[in-house]
Structure formats: structure tokens, C-alpha cells
Amino acid sequence: MEKAVYMPATHDQWVGRPSNPDKGNQYWHQEIKIVNLESETLDADMALLGYACDEGVRRNLGRIGAAQGPTSIRERLAKHPIHFDGRRIVDTGDVVCLRHAMELAQEMLADKVCRLLDAGVFPIVLGGGHDMAYGHFNGIKRFAKGEAKRVGIINFDAHFDLRPVEENTNSGTPFSQIFAENQDGNIDVSYFAVGIQRQANTKELFQIAESPDIDYAVNFECESSNPEFGVLKAKLDAFIDKQDWVYITIDMDGFSSAYAPGVSAPSPLGFTPYFVFKMLRAILSSKKVVSCDLAELNPTLDRDSITANLAAKLVDFIVMEHPVSPIK
């Protein structure tokens, strides 16, 4: 049957070493609370929400396996020590795509993201293929409730994912869908792609990226030791200044394959984790980030859980660095 279902989180995904109870909670598996979005009240600052779907990757002729990403991230994150205070973190389970029902999964994801934002909870969505960006953005759009908002999307990625829709939507079309559906309306969308690789994008996509609402930085600009780093940061600062809200999406294939081998399309030409952590700290400090996600972790292609560990560390860093006050 083709449908999307909501699956609450389970405790068996959050297993880690015991510690001295006199010292309080020391690891994520001790700190995380599990909440069923369909039957329980939300009382949290931040929430994990999985998007267990790789149908968009399959349609895009990529290597499937990203549907297992949310579980893999949880299992690695469970073992991380906590270094944050005053953060109430919950796991709200997964949106699960059964067979080929990607559009239904995107619709359900939009509903769950909006519900979290309405409750004043910051969503961290764990993917899943990058097609989740379409559903995730629509959840942010619903949260706006018709108010005029300028929403800036910052995408750390080797690919633009701006491919025009032809036969069907997929993991390469989410941002073109977002632009196509928001040309006239209350949501003014801008897009900044960070880490674009020329060998991973056609000339047509670079031509599409010449739009006044789109900016990008190629991978060679994306090193914190590069003299151009200051120029890139200044461009991003100017981009953020124009927005009411910022949505961050991180595609794990933007990282060098030395750090992220477990993706559908690995490349040795990607950026380093240190670059992304440095950029995230600057973006989150703007206090405009409304939501974020991690896409395209494929545990079936991972090596020694390197990519899953990196994804878990990204989640931990975002939790530590993001202000807990809800976006209005």
C-alpha cells in the first residue's frame, strides 16, 4: 500500500552507557524525552523529527538507503555526552514513506513541522532524501499563516537541487518547486547554496542560479582557511539581514567523502566539517533561524558510522548554539 504513516520514537533507538546517577544526565540517551505527536502535549524547546523516505533519491536515479538515516543518527547521538544547559529536547518520531508515496510523506512532514513551530518548538528534521526540503519548507510556510514573510533558505550542498520538474518530482527538484509555488503570495523566498560543485551540476542549473533571488558559493570558496572565507561570510551576513526567517538545510553529500562516505553521491571535493561548524555558529547567532534539517545520510553506504557520527555531531552543535527563544 502506498501511503505515509507517522511512527512515534522508541526507546531502543536511544541506548548508551550508564553513568553515575549522582552526577545527573551525562549522555543524550539519558536527556532525550520521547513524545508522541498524536497523543501527547509538547513541552520542549527543540524536537527531532525523522523523514524516513528515499523515494525521491530513487526517482533521481541515486543509490537508495537514506530512509534509514534518522535511525542511524539517533543511535550515534544517543552515545554523545551532553554539554548544553537549559535545552529541553524531545524525539517526536518519524514520518515514514511506504512504497512510493513521497508526496504524502512530504505533506505529513509539512503538517508535523508546522505543529512543532506553532508550539514554539524548534524542529531539527533528520532525513531522508533531500526531497524533504519541499515538505519542510511548506511546514514553515503554514506556520506563517498568511503573514508576509521573507524566508531565506541556506543550503549546504554539492548540488543546487533546482532541477525543473519534468516527469515527476524527486530529490533534485525541491527548491525549484518552492520557487515555482511562491512567485506570487505572501512568502518571499531567497536561496543561498553553499558548496556547489561544478562537476555535480549542469550548465542549465548554473543558468537557473543566475536568478536575482538565488546566490551560491562554489566548493573552492568553502574553507575557513581560504582568504575568500571572509568574503563569503559577508555575503551570507547580507543575505540573512534581508530575511525575517532563515531555514538551514544540510545535505551530507556536500562534505568531502573523507568525512561523509555514507551518501548517495560522495565526492572528494566537498567542504570540511570545520567550515560548516564555523558557518553554522555565525548563522545561528542571527536569531533568525526558524528550522533546520540534515539530508541524504545513507547508512547502507557508510563506513565505520563516520557519516552518521558527523550528522550526530551536527545535531549536537545546533542544539548547543541555537537560542532557545521561539521564532515569532
URLINFEN-V597254 format. One record per backbone hydrogen bond with DSSP energy under -1.0 kcal/mol. CO is the residue of the C=O (numbers start at 1). NH is the residue of the N-H. E is the energy in kcal/mol with one decimal. If there is no record, write none. Layout:
co=CO nh=NH e=E
co=CO nh=NH e=E
This chain:
co=3 nh=98 e=-2.7
co=5 nh=96 e=-3.2
co=7 nh=94 e=-2.9
co=10 nh=13 e=-1.4
co=11 nh=14 e=-1.8
co=20 nh=23 e=-2.0
co=21 nh=24 e=-1.4
co=26 nh=82 e=-2.0
co=27 nh=30 e=-1.2
co=27 nh=31 e=-1.4
co=28 nh=32 e=-2.7
co=33 nh=91 e=-2.9
co=36 nh=39 e=-1.4
co=36 nh=40 e=-2.4
co=45 nh=122 e=-2.7
co=46 nh=90 e=-1.9
co=47 nh=124 e=-2.6
co=48 nh=92 e=-2.9
co=49 nh=126 e=-2.5
co=50 nh=95 e=-2.8
co=51 nh=53 e=-1.7
co=52 nh=97 e=-2.0
co=53 nh=129 e=-2.8
co=54 nh=58 e=-2.1
co=55 nh=59 e=-2.5
co=56 nh=60 e=-1.3
co=56 nh=171 e=-1.6
co=57 nh=62 e=-3.0
co=58 nh=61 e=-1.7
co=65 nh=68 e=-1.7
co=66 nh=69 e=-2.0
co=68 nh=72 e=-1.9
co=69 nh=73 e=-2.5
co=70 nh=74 e=-2.2
co=71 nh=75 e=-2.4
co=72 nh=76 e=-1.7
co=73 nh=77 e=-2.9
co=74 nh=78 e=-2.5
co=77 nh=80 e=-1.7
co=78 nh=29 e=-2.0
co=80 nh=28 e=-2.5
co=88 nh=45 e=-2.4
co=88 nh=46 e=-2.1
co=89 nh=33 e=-1.6
co=90 nh=48 e=-2.7
co=91 nh=35 e=-2.3
co=93 nh=50 e=-3.1
co=94 nh=7 e=-2.9
co=95 nh=52 e=-2.6
co=96 nh=5 e=-2.3
co=98 nh=101 e=-1.4
co=100 nh=102 e=-1.8
co=101 nh=105 e=-1.9
co=102 nh=106 e=-2.6
co=103 nh=107 e=-2.0
co=104 nh=108 e=-2.3
co=105 nh=109 e=-2.6
co=106 nh=110 e=-2.3
co=107 nh=111 e=-1.8
co=108 nh=112 e=-2.3
co=109 nh=113 e=-2.8
co=110 nh=114 e=-2.3
co=111 nh=115 e=-2.0
co=112 nh=116 e=-2.2
co=113 nh=117 e=-2.5
co=114 nh=118 e=-2.7
co=115 nh=119 e=-1.4
co=116 nh=121 e=-2.7
co=117 nh=120 e=-1.8
co=122 nh=47 e=-2.5
co=123 nh=292 e=-1.6
co=124 nh=49 e=-1.8
co=125 nh=294 e=-2.2
co=126 nh=51 e=-3.0
co=128 nh=296 e=-3.5
co=129 nh=132 e=-1.9
co=130 nh=133 e=-1.9
co=131 nh=134 e=-1.1
co=132 nh=136 e=-3.1
co=133 nh=137 e=-2.6
co=134 nh=138 e=-1.9
co=135 nh=139 e=-1.6
co=136 nh=140 e=-1.7
co=137 nh=141 e=-2.7
co=138 nh=142 e=-2.2
co=139 nh=143 e=-1.7
co=140 nh=144 e=-1.2
co=142 nh=145 e=-1.2
co=144 nh=147 e=-1.9
co=149 nh=188 e=-2.9
co=150 nh=244 e=-2.7
co=150 nh=245 e=-2.2
co=151 nh=190 e=-2.1
co=152 nh=247 e=-2.7
co=153 nh=192 e=-2.9
co=154 nh=249 e=-2.5
co=155 nh=194 e=-3.4
co=156 nh=251 e=-2.9
co=158 nh=197 e=-2.2
co=161 nh=175 e=-1.6
co=170 nh=173 e=-1.5
co=172 nh=163 e=-2.1
co=173 nh=177 e=-2.2
co=174 nh=178 e=-2.0
co=175 nh=179 e=-2.2
co=176 nh=180 e=-2.4
co=177 nh=181 e=-1.9
co=186 nh=149 e=-2.0
co=188 nh=151 e=-2.2
co=190 nh=153 e=-2.9
co=191 nh=215 e=-2.4
co=192 nh=155 e=-2.5
co=193 nh=217 e=-2.3
co=194 nh=157 e=-2.2
co=196 nh=219 e=-2.3
co=197 nh=200 e=-1.7
co=198 nh=201 e=-1.2
co=202 nh=206 e=-1.6
co=203 nh=207 e=-2.1
co=204 nh=208 e=-2.4
co=205 nh=209 e=-2.0
co=207 nh=210 e=-1.4
co=208 nh=211 e=-1.6
co=211 nh=214 e=-1.8
co=213 nh=191 e=-2.6
co=215 nh=193 e=-2.2
co=217 nh=195 e=-2.3
co=217 nh=196 e=-1.8
co=218 nh=221 e=-2.0
co=219 nh=222 e=-1.4
co=221 nh=223 e=-1.1
co=223 nh=226 e=-1.7
co=226 nh=229 e=-2.4
co=228 nh=232 e=-2.4
co=229 nh=233 e=-2.8
co=230 nh=234 e=-2.0
co=231 nh=235 e=-2.0
co=232 nh=236 e=-2.5
co=233 nh=237 e=-2.6
co=234 nh=238 e=-2.2
co=235 nh=239 e=-2.1
co=236 nh=240 e=-2.8
co=237 nh=241 e=-2.2
co=240 nh=243 e=-1.8
co=245 nh=152 e=-2.6
co=246 nh=290 e=-2.7
co=247 nh=154 e=-2.5
co=248 nh=293 e=-1.5
co=249 nh=156 e=-2.4
co=250 nh=295 e=-3.0
co=251 nh=254 e=-2.2
co=252 nh=255 e=-1.1
co=254 nh=271 e=-2.0
co=256 nh=259 e=-2.1
co=256 nh=260 e=-1.9
co=261 nh=263 e=-1.8
co=262 nh=298 e=-3.4
co=267 nh=257 e=-2.2
co=271 nh=256 e=-2.5
co=272 nh=276 e=-1.5
co=273 nh=277 e=-2.9
co=274 nh=278 e=-2.0
co=275 nh=279 e=-2.2
co=276 nh=280 e=-3.1
co=277 nh=281 e=-2.2
co=278 nh=282 e=-1.4
co=279 nh=283 e=-2.5
co=280 nh=284 e=-3.1
co=281 nh=285 e=-1.5
co=283 nh=286 e=-1.5
co=284 nh=287 e=-1.7
co=288 nh=246 e=-2.6
co=291 nh=248 e=-2.0
co=292 nh=125 e=-2.3
co=293 nh=250 e=-2.2
co=294 nh=127 e=-2.8
co=295 nh=252 e=-2.6
co=298 nh=301 e=-1.8
co=303 nh=306 e=-2.0
co=305 nh=309 e=-2.6
co=306 nh=310 e=-2.1
co=307 nh=311 e=-2.6
co=308 nh=312 e=-2.4
co=309 nh=313 e=-2.3
co=310 nh=314 e=-2.1
co=311 nh=315 e=-2.1
co=312 nh=316 e=-2.4
co=313 nh=317 e=-2.3
co=314 nh=318 e=-2.6
co=315 nh=319 e=-2.4
co=316 nh=320 e=-2.0
co=317 nh=321 e=-2.4
co=318 nh=322 e=-2.3
